[in-house]
Amino acid sequence: NLSSHNEGSPPSKYDAHIPFLIWYSPKLGSAFPDKISNLLQHKDAKVSSENLIYSITSMVGIHYPAQDAMKDLTSLFFKNDKQLIYGESNKIYSYSDLK
């Protein structure tokens, strides 16, 4: 129970406005230029930490049955997501409802 953004009250937009950060090397950029181009095009997209596993695995060429290109920031098929935030008492918040 130590994985929430804020203990005892709903998280704020200040707590959750950056869901994650992706760093990539020039070598990876050279190996997967289309994926990096898509990633950069989606840098201001509506995402949550749920998108991280889809994006990172795709970026490095890992494929698995449950992969979802619409949740993958490196995909042409990416769609803005719900921006859900995990908060106290295992409650899920919508980013748009946070203050």
Residue pairs with C-beta under 8 A, 6 or more apart in sequence:
1 90
3 86
4 11
4 86
4 87
4 88
4 90
5 11
5 15
5 16
5 85
5 86
5 87
6 12
6 15
6 87
6 88
7 88
8 88
9 88
10 87
10 88
10 91
10 93
10 98
10 99
11 85
11 87
11 93
11 98
12 98
12 99
13 95
13 98
13 99
15 85
15 98
16 85
16 95
16 98
19 47
19 48
19 49
19 51
19 52
19 83
20 47
20 49
20 51
20 52
22 39
22 52
22 55
22 56
22 59
22 73
24 36
24 39
24 59
28 36
28 59
28 60
29 36
32 59
32 60
32 61
32 74
35 58
35 59
35 74
35 75
36 59
36 74
38 73
38 74
38 75
38 76
38 78
39 55
39 59
39 73
39 74
42 73
42 78
45 73
45 78
45 80
45 81
46 80
46 81
46 82
46 83
46 95
47 73
47 80
47 81
47 83
48 81
48 82
48 83
48 84
48 85
48 95
49 86
50 71
50 81
50 84
51 71
51 72
51 73
51 81
54 67
54 68
54 69
54 71
54 72
54 73
55 71
55 72
55 73
55 74
57 63
57 64
57 67
58 67
58 69
58 72
58 74
58 75
59 74
69 75
69 76
69 77
69 78
70 77
70 78
70 79
71 78
71 79
71 81
72 78
82 94
83 94
83 95
83 96
84 92
84 93
84 94
84 95
85 92
85 93
85 94
85 95
85 98
86 92
86 93
87 93
